[in-house]
């Protein structure tokens, strides 16, 4: 199971078709209604158990198995439709348990408490995160992006001026620093909306591919700068990129980072790097997708820094996250050459590429539970 003890919080682990052990059938049904949440149940000793959760209400519901003292969540089922039954399978350790039902448009209801004797640990409970908990980190991340956009505007201006005056050698040198600044802002791409298409669009799916008029932004300039296009061919795309960056900087103060995105992007930034950068997919000529991966690692670390106060008491595997990122950063950083050059992915030795991919996979595995932990919840 990905992420160990915390993944029990994910609805992906609510397994259909699991059988109950003998002697437990009588009180495994958990009924959800506007009047009650579950019923009194018993378990003589720690161990695995499958509850059958039945939503008898007429609205969608969430059902959580919680620690009644702390409110921490052991397991959950999300998005449960009315008149449906779903299983919840969990390793129950010694301790106190209760079901909490959150039906749409009603207050939360907590059912009776059950105590399991002994001293064996089972699935760990995680204290839920609320919108209020995430407002401070969201403001801090907004400030981080605002500062990054100031740098990006300056760097993009240099790139545009180099192309305008026909100095393509200088433009090639200016392209990478500007692009990496943008790539460090990964958690905000969803907030940027159409600006992201203007600034960092791939040629995928465009009629005509790299020759399409809709191919814009950094990748369009990368293609032209490293495929021998003349300044006259690049000035229009460069002006368009400069305008998009300035417009984004002007609009961003009124934009709000989605609170749900803060947790999701800790995983998704590197997931995109694995799919598009470490495969060489996004290499439009400069051979710098490993530099982009390094920028994505930096962006992930910044997000983790901001979220650390919420994670340090909720995620026991957080040290493993930093260890995995350290290893990936070392392996990627080893491919940086003098004068700011990077080894293109296509030129990596097979064993080197396998090690980088494996390190990225391990980092993604330990990052994955954070999205579930930091999902804002009703309490």
N, C-alpha and C positions, 0 to 999 in steps of 0.2 A: 504494500500500500504506500503510495507516495506521501511523504511528509509525516509518516509514523502516527503518533498519538493524536495529532491535531486534525487529521483528515476525517476523523469521525464526525467532525462538524459539517463536512460537506455532504450535500444531498446525494452526491455521486456514490457515497458509501452506504446509502440506504438500499440494501440489496433485495431485489424481488425474488420470491420463490424460496427463501430460506426456511428451513424446517425448525420447529421448536423442539427442544429436548423433552423427553417424557417427564411428567410430573409438573410441567410448567404451563400446560395448555390452558388450565382453568382461568388464569389471570393475566394472560398476555395481551388481551384486547384493550386498547386505549381508545376511548370514545371522546371525540371532540364535538362540543356543542356550545351554544351561547350560554348555557347554564352550568356546565361542568367540564372539567378537563381530566379525563382518565378516571380511574377507580383505584381503590387500595389494592396493592399487589405485594407479593412476598417473594423473597429469595433467601434461602438458608445460608448460602455461601457464595463467594465471588465466582464469576465465570461468564461465558458468552450467553447472550440471550437475544431472541428475536421477538420484538413487540409488533403486533398488528394494529396499526393506527387507522382508525375509522373516522373520517370527517362526516358526521351526520348533520352538520349545519348546511345552510343554503348559500354560504359564501366561501371564498378561498381562505385558506388558513396556513399558518406555520405552527409546527409543533416541535418543542424543544424538551430534551431531558436535561434537567439542571441540578446544580448544587443549590439547595434552598437557602443556605447560609450566605453564599457569596453572589448568587445569581449566575455563576459560571455555567457555560453550556458544555455538556458532555456529547450530545448528538442532536441532530435536527433533521426535520423534513421541511423543505420550503416549497411554496407554490402548490399546495395540495388543494385540488379542486373539491367542490362539494360532492357528497355522496360517493366518495372514493375511499379505498383502503390501500395503504402502503405499509411495507415492513420497515422496521428500524432495528438494525442489528448492531450490537455493541458489546464490548468486553467490560462487564461491570466489576469494579473493584470494591473494596470495603469503603463504606461511607454512606452518606445520605443522598437520596434522589427524590425528585418530584418532576412531574410533567407540567410544562407551561404551554398554554394554547393562546395563540394570537390570531384571532379571527378578524377579517377585514372589517374596519369601521366599528370595532368594539374594543373594550379594555382587555388587557391580558388577564387570563385566569390561570391560577396555579392549583394543581391537584394535591392530593394527600402525599405526605412524606413517607418514604420507605427507607429503612436503615438496614444495610447489609453488614453483618459482623465480620471480624477478622482484621488483618493488617496488610492484605495484598492490594497493590496498586493496579488499577485498570486504566481505562481511557482517562486522560486528564481533562478537567473542566477549564474552559477559557472564559474569562469575564468579558461580556459583550462590549463592543465599542458603539458609542452613539454619535449622532451628528455633532453634538456639542464637543465631544472629544476630538473630533477631526477638524474643527473650525480653526484652531490655532495652527496646526500643521499646514492646512490649506493656505492660510495667510502667509506663512513663512515660505511655502513653495511659490506662491504668487510673487513674492519679493525676489526670490531666486530667479525666476523666469524674467521678471522685469529687468533685472541687472543683466541677464544674458542677452536680452533683446537690444539693450544699449550697445553692448559689445558687437553683436551681430550687425547692427545698423552701420557702425563704423567700418567693420571689416568688409561688409558687402559694398559699401561706398568705394573703398579702395579697389576692390575687384572690378567694379563697373568703370571706374576711371581708367584703370589699366587697359581695359578692352576698348574704351572709347578712343584712347590715344594710340591704339594699335600695338601696345607692348604686350604681346601674348606670353612671353617668357615670365614677365612680372605677374601677369594674370594667372598663369599656372601656379606660381608660388603663392598667390593670394587666395586661390580657390580653396585649398584644403583647410587652412585655419578658420575661414568663415563657415565652411560646411560642418566642421567639427563642433563649432560653437552651437550651431543649430541642433546637431545630433545629441548634445548634452541636455537638451530640454525635453526629453522623450515623454515625460508624464503629462505634458501639456498639449500633445498633438491633437487629441480629441477636442480640447478647448479651442484650438486654433480654427477649426472648421475648414472652410474653403481656402483659407490662407495656406494651409499645409499643402494642398494640391498645387498652388501657385509656386511655392517655395521648394518643394522636395518631391515632385511627382516623378514616378517611374514611367517608362514608355510602355509598360505592360497594358494590353487591352486597347491601345490607341490605334485607330486606323492609320496605317503608315508607320507605326512604331516610332523610331527615333526621328523620322522625317515628318512626323505629324506636327501641325501648328499647335496642337494641344500639349505637346511635350515641352514643359517649362521648368524653370528653376535651376537649382544647383546641378542636377543630373544632366539637364540640357546643355549647360555650359561645360560641364566635364566632357561630355561627348564631343562637343565642338573643339575644345581646347586640345584634346588628345587625339583628334582625328583630322587634323590639318585644315580645319575650316578657317576662312579669312576673317579679319576683324569686322568687315561689313556684314558677314553672316551672323556674327555674335552680338553686335551692338543692340539689336532689338530684344533678344532674350535677356541680355544683361540689364537693359533699362526696365524690363518687365519684372525681373527679380528684385531690383532695387526698389521699385515702387511697392511691390508686395511686402517686402520687409518693413519699409517705413509705415505702410498702412497697418500692418500687424502691430507694430510697436505703439502706434497711436490708438488702436482699438483695444489693446490688451487690458488697460486699467479698468475697463468696464466689463471684462470677461471674468467668469468665475470658474475655477477648477472644480470639476465634479468630485464630490467627496468619495464616491465609490472608486473613481479612477486612481486615487492615491495608493490604495492597496493593490489594485489590479496591475498597475504599471510597474510595480517592483518586479513582477515576473515577465510582463509583456515586452518591456524594452529589450531584454536579452533574448526573448523568444524570437522577436523580429530580427535581432542580430544573427541568431543561429540560422534562420531561414534565408535571409537576404544578404548578409555580409559575409558570414563564414563559408557560404557556398560560392561566393564570387558573383552571385546574381546581380548585385548592384554595382558591379565594376563597369563603368562606362568609359574606361580608358586609362584612368590614373593609377590603377592598381593599389588603391588605398583602403580597401574595405576592412582590413585589419585595424587601420587607424580609426575608422568609424566604429568598429567593435570596441576599441579602447575608450572612445568617447561615450559609447553606450554604457560601459562599465562605470565610468565616472558619473554619468547621469543616474544610474541605479544606486550607487553609493550615496549620492546627495539625497535621494529620496529616502533611503534607509536612515540616514543621519537625522532627517526631520522626523521620521516616524519612530525612531528608536525608543523614546520614552513610553510609547504605547506598546511596543513589541517586547521590551526587555522583561516585563513581568508576565507576558502572555505566551511567548514562544520559546520553549526550552532549546530548540535547535538553532536559535539565532547565531551563536558562535560558529556553527557549521556553515552558515550563510557567508560570513566574512572569510572563513578559511577557503571556501570554494571560490569566492571572488578573487582572493589573493592569488590562488593558483592560476586561475584563468588569466588574470592580469599579467602575471609573470610570463606565461607562455605566449601571450599575444605581444607583450612588450619586447620580447626577445627577437621579434621579427622587424623591429625598427632599425634602420640602417643610418649611417652618417648622412648629414645634410638633410635630415627630415624625410628620407626615403623609407618606404615600407616594402617588404616582400609581398608581391601579389599572391593571393590564395592559390592561383593556378600553378605557381612555382614552388609551393611548399612540398617538402618531402612527405611521402605518404604517412610515415610514422608521426611526423610533426603535426600534420593535419588531424590525424586520429586523436592525438593527445589533446589538441585544442578543442575538438568537437566533444570529446569525453568530458573535459573540464566544464565546458558550457552546459552539457547535459546534466552534470552533477549540480552545478549552480542553479539551474532551472528547477531541479527536483526539490532542493531545500528552500527555494524562494516560493514555490507554488502555494503552500498553505497560507502565506501572508494575506492573499486576497480574501480568503475566507475569514481569517482572524479579524481583519480590519473592515469587513463589510459593516456599514452602519446598520444598527438593529433597533427595533422597538424593545423597550424593557418594561 
